C-alpha cells in the first residue's frame, strides 16, 4: 500500500505517543493517566487529538524541495486538582520524546516543537476542561 506522507506522519506520531510517551509517564514519581487512541471514554486515560496541515515554506525550502507541515497535538483533561500538573507532565513527556526521536522513526527529516499552550478553565469548578496544545513543525526533504 502506498501511503501518503501526511498519513505516515500522523501514524508515526500516534505510535510514538502511544508507546514512548506512556513509558516516560510510567517513570514519573506520581500517577499520570496513559495516552490512548480510539473511541476511549473515561478519566483513566487521555485521548489526544492530532491535526496536520501544510505550513508556509520559505524561499530556500522551496528551492531545495523541502516540504513543511504544521502539526498540533491537543490534550483535553477534565478539571481536577491535579489537572494542571498532568498538563505539565504530558508536555514534558512529549518534549523528551521529540528530542530523543526528531525524525519520527525515520518518517521525517526533522520535527521540532514550536509552541506549547496551557489553557485553564475560564471559571474554576464550572465543569470546563484543561487543555494542552503542542505545536510542531515537521520538515521532509524531496517530496
C-alpha positions in Angstrom: 0.0 0.0 0.0 1.4 3.4 -1.0 0.6 5.7 1.9 0.6 9.5 1.6 3.3 11.3 3.6 0.7 13.0 5.7 -0.7 9.7 6.7 2.8 8.4 7.6 3.5 11.4 9.7 0.2 11.0 11.7 0.7 7.3 12.1 4.3 7.7 13.3 3.4 10.4 15.8 0.5 8.3 17.1 2.8 5.3 17.6 5.3 7.5 19.4 2.6 8.9 21.6 1.1 5.6 22.4 4.3 3.8 23.2 7.2 6.1 24.2 5.3 8.8 26.0 3.4 6.2 28.1 6.8 4.8 29.0 8.1 8.2 30.1 4.9 8.8 32.1 5.3 5.5 33.9 8.8 6.5 35.0 7.4 9.6 36.8 7.0 9.6 40.6 3.3 10.2 40.6 0.5 8.5 38.7 -0.4 10.1 35.3 -3.2 8.7 33.1 -1.7 7.0 30.0 -2.3 8.1 26.4 -4.8 6.0 24.5 -6.3 6.3 21.0 -9.6 5.2 19.6 -13.1 5.6 21.0 -11.9 5.6 24.6 -14.1 7.4 27.1 -13.3 7.9 30.8 -10.9 9.6 33.2 -8.4 6.8 33.5 -6.7 7.8 30.1 -6.2 10.7 27.8 -7.1 10.7 24.1 -5.1 13.4 22.3 -6.3 14.9 19.0 -3.7 15.2 16.2 -4.2 17.8 13.5 -1.9 18.2 10.5 -1.8 20.9 7.9 0.8 22.2 5.4 3.0 25.0 6.5 4.2 28.0 4.6 7.6 27.4 3.2 10.5 29.8 2.9 12.0 30.5 -0.5 15.1 28.4 0.5 12.8 25.5 1.4 11.0 25.8 -2.0 14.3 25.7 -3.9 15.7 22.7 -2.1 12.3 20.9 -2.3 11.7 20.8 1.5 8.1 20.2 2.5 7.0 21.6 5.8 4.0 20.6 7.9 2.4 22.1 10.9 1.0 19.6 13.4 -0.9 20.2 16.6 -1.4 17.7 19.4 -4.3 18.7 21.8 -4.7 17.0 25.2 -8.0 17.7 27.0 -8.1 16.9 30.7 -11.1 17.0 33.0 -11.0 19.7 35.7 -9.5 18.1 38.8 -7.0 19.4 41.4 -4.1 17.6 39.6 -5.1 18.6 36.0 -2.5 21.4 35.8 0.2 19.1 37.0 -0.9 16.5 34.4 -0.7 19.1 31.6 2.9 19.8 32.6 3.7 16.1 32.7 2.3 15.5 29.2 4.2 18.5 27.9 7.5 17.3 29.4 6.9 13.7 28.1 6.2 15.0 24.5 9.2 17.3 24.6 11.5 14.5 25.8 10.2 12.1 23.2 10.5 14.5 20.3 14.0 15.5 21.4 15.0 11.8 21.5 13.4 11.0 18.2 13.3 14.1 16.0 12.9 12.1 12.8 9.6 10.4 14.0 11.2 7.0 13.5 12.6 7.9 10.1 9.4 9.3 8.6 10.5 13.0 8.7 13.9 14.8 8.4 13.2 16.9 11.4 10.4 17.5 13.9 10.6 20.4 16.3 8.2 21.8 18.9 7.4 25.3 18.0 5.0 26.1 20.8 3.0 25.0 23.9 -0.2 26.5 25.2 -1.7 25.7 28.5 -5.4 26.6 28.8 -7.1 26.6 32.2 -10.9 26.7 32.6 -12.2 30.3 32.4 -14.1 29.8 35.7 -12.9 27.4 38.3 -15.2 24.5 39.3 -17.7 25.0 36.4 -17.0 21.8 34.5 -14.8 23.2 31.8 -11.6 21.2 30.8 -7.9 22.0 31.0 -6.2 21.9 27.6 -2.6 21.4 26.5 -1.9 22.3 22.8 1.6 21.4 21.5 2.6 22.7 18.0 5.2 21.0 15.9 6.9 21.8 12.6 7.8 18.8 10.6 10.1 19.0 7.5 10.6 16.4 4.9 13.1 16.6 2.1 12.5 15.8 -1.6 8.7 15.2 -1.6 
